[in-house]
């Protein structure tokens, strides 16, 4: 009976020590994080996390990188959301359509793309944040502001286009899921290629959503689109 009591007390003492040790570890970890934030400031702490995650994600930044063999696929995604192909395709489709609702969609898409370019170029010139060291300047069709990193133009455009088509054109849930997935994959590919910092992507995607919300408030109705282009439509389309 005495030995059973002794074993029980020993077991309880061990459990108490384990709980105390776990609590101390949690407390130590929490105190360490608080010390980091307190010593360097919250902004510096977030910047350190940004740099760390950016390095960790850049697995396709070069051919010799961990997943360097996927660079061609990542660059294909890069082209799929580039502004120039989207503007060219928009004009080509505009010249081919005959329905008024298609004209409305394409006219607004054109101005939404221009709006996105203006917003991104302005922010890049304002912040002038360098691209990550791992980035290789082999991007498709770049201009001077493309040397800067913040925000990611591909992330803003991908988000804006995803919300644009999801709300104005697509009706099937499978199609909506597909375009949203494409926008997320394009954004992630920018990290994998080492083109952008993590914060460039997160803030860029949110900026793209805000672009759609803002543009939707000035959406050009079908009647206005037709009246503006009445001469062209009167002789060619309608």
C-alpha positions in Angstrom: 0.0 0.0 0.0 2.8 2.4 0.9 4.7 1.6 -2.3 1.5 2.3 -4.4 1.2 5.7 -2.7 4.8 6.4 -3.4 4.5 5.6 -7.0 1.3 7.7 -7.3 3.1 10.7 -5.7 6.1 10.2 -8.0 3.8 10.1 -11.1 2.0 13.2 -10.0 5.3 15.0 -9.4 6.5 14.0 -12.8 3.3 15.3 -14.4 3.5 18.5 -12.5 7.2 19.0 -13.7 6.2 18.3 -17.3 3.3 20.8 -17.2 5.6 23.3 -15.5 8.3 22.7 -18.2 5.8 23.1 -21.0 4.4 26.3 -19.5 8.0 27.7 -19.1 8.7 26.8 -22.8 5.6 28.6 -23.9 6.3 31.5 -21.7 9.9 31.6 -22.9 8.8 31.5 -26.6 6.3 34.2 -26.0 8.7 36.4 -24.1 11.3 35.9 -26.9 8.8 37.1 -29.5 7.8 40.0 -27.3 11.5 40.9 -26.8 12.0 40.9 -30.5 9.1 43.1 -31.2 10.0 45.3 -28.2 13.6 45.6 -29.2 13.4 46.3 -32.9 9.8 47.6 -33.2 6.8 45.9 -34.8 7.7 47.3 -38.3 11.2 45.9 -38.2 9.9 42.5 -36.9 7.4 42.2 -39.7 10.1 43.2 -42.2 12.3 40.4 -40.9 9.5 37.9 -41.4 8.9 39.3 -44.9 12.5 38.7 -45.8 12.6 35.2 -44.3 9.4 34.0 -46.0 10.5 35.6 -49.3 13.8 33.6 -49.2 11.9 30.4 -48.3 9.4 30.8 -51.1 11.9 31.5 -53.9 12.4 27.9 -54.9 12.2 28.6 -58.7 14.3 31.8 -58.7 17.0 30.2 -60.8 17.7 27.1 -62.8 19.8 25.7 -60.1 17.2 26.4 -57.4 15.4 23.6 -55.5 12.5 23.6 -58.0 14.3 25.4 -60.9 12.9 22.9 -63.4 9.5 24.6 -62.9 10.7 28.0 -64.1 9.2 27.6 -67.6 5.8 26.9 -66.1 6.1 29.8 -63.7 7.1 32.1 -66.6 4.1 30.9 -68.6 1.9 31.9 -65.7 3.7 35.3 -65.7 2.8 35.9 -69.3 -0.8 34.7 -68.7 -1.3 37.7 -66.5 0.9 40.3 -68.2 -0.8 43.6 -69.1 0.2 43.7 -72.8 -1.4 40.4 -73.8 -4.5 41.2 -72.0 -4.8 44.6 -73.7 -4.1 43.2 -77.1 -6.6 40.4 -76.6 -9.2 42.9 -75.4 -8.9 45.0 -78.6 -9.0 41.9 -80.8 -12.1 40.6 -79.1 -13.7 44.0 -79.3 -13.2 44.1 -83.0 -14.9 40.7 -83.3 -18.0 41.0 -81.1 -21.5 41.9 -82.2 -23.6 41.8 -79.1 -24.1 45.0 -77.0 -23.5 43.2 -73.7 -20.1 42.0 -75.0 -19.2 45.6 -76.0 -20.1 46.8 -72.5 -17.9 44.1 -70.9 -14.9 44.7 -73.2 -15.0 48.5 -72.9 -15.1 48.3 -69.2 -12.4 45.7 -69.1 -10.2 47.9 -71.2 -10.6 50.8 -68.8 -10.2 48.6 -65.8 -6.9 47.3 -67.2 -5.7 50.9 -67.8 -6.8 51.8 -64.3 -4.7 48.9 -62.9 -1.6 50.0 -64.8 -1.9 53.5 -63.6 -2.4 52.5 -59.9 0.5 50.0 -60.0 2.9 52.3 -61.8 2.1 55.1 -59.4 2.7 53.0 -56.3 5.9 51.5 -57.7 7.3 55.0 -58.4 6.1 56.2 -55.0 7.7 53.4 -52.9 10.6 52.4 -55.2 11.2 49.1 -53.4 13.9 47.0 -54.9 13.1 43.5 -56.0 14.5 40.5 -53.9 18.1 39.7 -54.5 17.2 36.3 -55.9 15.2 37.8 -58.8 16.5 37.5 -62.3 15.6 40.3 -64.6 14.4 38.1 -67.4 10.8 39.1 -67.2 8.5 39.4 -70.2 8.1 42.9 -71.8 9.2 45.2 -68.9 9.3 48.9 -68.6 11.3 51.2 -66.3 9.0 50.9 -63.3 9.2 47.2 -63.4 12.6 47.4 -61.8 10.6 48.1 -58.6 8.9 45.5 -56.5 6.0 47.0 -54.6 3.3 46.2 -55.2 3.2 43.1 -57.5 1.5 44.2 -60.7 0.6 40.6 -61.5 -1.0 40.1 -58.1 -3.1 43.3 -58.5 -4.1 42.4 -62.0 -4.9 38.8 -61.2 -7.1 39.8 -58.3 -8.9 42.6 -60.3 -9.5 40.3 -63.3 -10.7 37.4 -61.0 -13.3 39.6 -59.3 -14.2 41.4 -62.6 -15.1 38.2 -64.4 -16.6 36.5 -61.3 -19.1 39.3 -60.8 -19.7 40.5 -64.4 -19.4 37.6 -66.7 -19.1 34.1 -65.2 -22.2 32.3 -63.9 -21.0 28.8 -63.2 -19.4 28.1 -59.9 -16.8 25.9 -61.5 -15.8 28.8 -63.8 -15.7 31.2 -60.9 -13.6 28.8 -58.8 -11.3 28.3 -61.8 -10.6 32.0 -62.3 -10.1 32.6 -58.6 -7.7 29.7 -58.5 -5.8 31.0 -61.5 -5.4 34.4 -59.8 -4.0 32.8 -56.6 -1.6 30.5 -58.5 -0.3 33.5 -60.6 0.3 35.4 -57.4 2.1 32.6 -55.7 4.2 32.0 -58.8 5.7 35.5 -58.3 7.1 34.4 -55.0 8.4 31.1 -56.4 10.2 33.0 -59.1 11.7 35.3 -56.6 10.2 38.3 -58.4 8.6 39.8 -55.3 8.6 40.0 -51.5 5.8 38.3 -49.7 4.3 41.6 -48.6 4.3 42.7 -52.3 2.0 39.8 -53.1 -0.4 40.1 -50.1 -0.9 43.8 -50.4 -0.9 43.6 -54.2 -3.8 41.1 -54.2 -5.7 43.2 -51.8 -5.0 46.3 -53.9 -6.4 44.5 -57.0 -9.6 43.7 -55.1 -9.9 47.4 -54.1 -9.3 48.4 -57.8 -12.3 46.3 -58.8 -14.5 47.8 -56.0 -13.5 51.3 -57.0 -14.0 50.8 -60.7 -17.3 49.1 -60.2 -18.6 52.4 -58.8 -17.9 54.1 -62.1 -19.0 51.2 -64.3 -19.9 52.4 -67.8 -23.4 51.2 -68.7 -24.2 49.6 -72.1 -26.0 52.6 -73.4 -23.0 54.9 -72.9 -20.7 52.4 -74.5 -22.8 52.2 -77.6 -23.4 55.9 -77.8 -19.6 56.6 -77.5 -19.0 54.1 -80.3 -22.1 54.8 -82.3 -20.2 55.7 -85.5 -18.2 52.5 -85.5 -21.1 50.2 -84.6 -23.4 51.8 -87.0 -21.2 50.9 -90.0 -19.5 47.7 -88.9 -21.3 45.8 -86.1 -25.0 46.6 -85.9 
